[in-house]
Amino acid sequence: MAVNETFESIKERFRKADVEEKIKIYTSVRGLTVEQYKELLRMFPIKHLDRLEKAMG
């Protein structure tokens, strides 16, 4: 992630990404607020939530 990348651009990348890329973005982006992480999580497909949990270790 670029240092100057805004949350809006992260959110747009997340929205367009497939499940694997969503997991990569969610687990690698740093410096977001709890609310921003929650906003991304609301866009994550619930049926794949177990994969995200596993990736977060």
Order of alpha helices (4+ residues) and beta strands (2+ residues): alpha-alpha-alpha-alpha
